[in-house]
Amino acid sequence: VRSEPKPKTRRKRGTSAKKTSAKDSAEDKQQEAFDLVLETFEALQAERSSDKGIWGSMIKQALKRRKPGFNETYYGFKTFSELLEEAEKAKLLKLQYDEKSGGYIVMAT
C-alpha cells in the first residue's frame, strides 16, 4: 500500500516515425500524380501520331475523363501547371510556355 499516489507520467509520442511516413506518403502521392499525367500524355500522343506537343489543358481534360475524381490538390499541388512544372523538374517531360494563352505545351523528353 502506497502512502503517496504515483505521479502521472506523460508518454512521449513517436513523432519521428510519423513525420517520415507522412513525408513518404506525400512523395508517393506526387509520384502517383506524375504517373497519371505521363500515362495520359502518352495515350494522347499515340492517338495523334504526331511528335508535336500537347496542350497541358488537353492533358488535364483527358485525365479527368479517365479518372473523374482527379484533383491536383489531393496530390499536393496548388494548380495543374504546378504539377506540370514539378514533372519537368523531375525530367519526366518538357514544357514550352505559350505567351498568348498563358498555358503550357507538353513535349516528350
C-alpha positions as CSV (number, residue, x, y, z in Angstrom):
1,V,0.0,0.0,0.0
2,R,1.4,3.3,-1.0
3,S,1.3,6.3,1.2
4,E,1.5,8.8,-1.8
5,P,-0.2,8.4,-5.1
6,K,2.0,7.5,-8.0
7,P,2.9,10.6,-10.1
8,K,1.5,10.5,-13.6
9,T,4.0,10.4,-16.4
10,R,3.4,11.5,-19.9
11,R,4.3,9.2,-22.7
12,K,6.4,10.6,-25.5
13,R,4.8,10.3,-28.8
14,G,6.6,8.7,-31.7
15,T,6.7,11.8,-33.9
16,S,9.8,10.9,-35.9
17,A,8.3,7.8,-37.4
18,K,5.1,9.7,-38.2
19,K,6.9,12.5,-39.9
20,T,8.9,10.2,-42.2
21,S,5.8,8.2,-43.1
22,A,3.9,11.4,-43.8
23,K,6.8,12.6,-46.0
24,D,6.9,9.2,-47.8
25,S,3.1,9.3,-48.4
26,A,3.4,12.9,-49.8
27,E,6.2,11.7,-52.1
28,D,4.1,8.6,-53.1
29,K,1.1,10.9,-53.9
30,Q,3.4,13.1,-56.0
31,Q,4.7,10.1,-57.9
32,E,1.2,8.8,-58.5
33,A,0.2,12.2,-60.0
34,F,3.3,12.1,-62.2
35,D,2.3,8.6,-63.4
36,L,-1.2,9.7,-64.2
37,V,-0.1,12.7,-66.2
38,L,2.5,10.7,-68.1
39,E,0.1,7.8,-68.9
40,T,-2.4,10.3,-70.2
41,F,0.2,12.3,-72.2
42,E,1.5,9.1,-73.8
43,A,-2.1,7.9,-74.7
44,L,-2.8,11.3,-76.3
45,Q,0.4,11.2,-78.2
46,A,-0.4,7.7,-79.5
47,E,-3.8,8.9,-80.7
48,R,-2.4,11.8,-82.5
49,S,0.6,10.0,-84.1
50,S,2.5,13.3,-84.1
51,D,5.6,14.4,-82.3
52,K,4.2,17.8,-81.7
53,G,3.5,18.9,-78.2
54,I,0.1,18.6,-76.5
55,W,-1.6,21.4,-74.5
56,G,-1.5,20.9,-70.8
57,S,-5.2,21.8,-70.6
58,M,-5.9,19.0,-73.0
59,I,-4.0,16.5,-70.8
60,K,-6.0,17.6,-67.8
61,Q,-9.3,17.2,-69.6
62,A,-8.3,13.7,-70.8
63,L,-7.1,12.9,-67.3
64,K,-10.4,14.0,-65.8
65,R,-12.3,11.8,-68.3
66,R,-10.1,8.8,-67.4
67,K,-10.3,9.5,-63.6
68,P,-13.3,11.8,-62.9
69,G,-12.3,12.3,-59.3
70,F,-8.8,13.7,-60.2
71,N,-7.9,16.9,-58.4
72,E,-4.3,18.1,-58.3
73,T,-4.6,19.5,-54.8
74,Y,-5.1,15.9,-53.4
75,Y,-1.6,15.2,-54.7
76,G,-0.1,18.3,-53.1
77,F,-0.2,20.8,-56.0
78,K,-2.0,24.1,-56.0
79,T,-2.5,24.1,-59.7
80,F,-2.2,21.7,-62.6
81,S,0.5,24.0,-64.0
82,E,2.5,23.5,-60.8
83,L,2.1,19.7,-61.2
84,L,3.5,20.0,-64.8
85,E,6.4,22.2,-63.6
86,E,7.4,19.7,-61.0
87,A,7.2,16.9,-63.5
88,E,9.6,19.0,-65.7
89,K,12.0,19.5,-62.8
90,A,12.0,15.7,-62.4
91,K,12.9,15.5,-66.1
92,L,9.8,13.5,-66.9
93,L,8.6,15.8,-69.6
94,K,9.5,19.2,-71.3
95,L,7.3,22.3,-71.2
96,Q,7.1,25.2,-73.5
97,Y,5.3,28.2,-72.2
98,D,2.8,29.8,-74.6
99,E,2.7,33.6,-74.1
100,K,-0.6,34.0,-75.9
101,S,-2.7,31.5,-73.9
102,G,-0.7,31.6,-70.7
103,G,-0.6,27.8,-70.7
104,Y,2.0,25.1,-71.3
105,I,2.6,22.8,-74.3
106,V,3.9,19.5,-73.1
107,M,6.5,17.6,-75.0
108,A,8.3,14.3,-74.5
109,T,11.9,14.4,-73.1
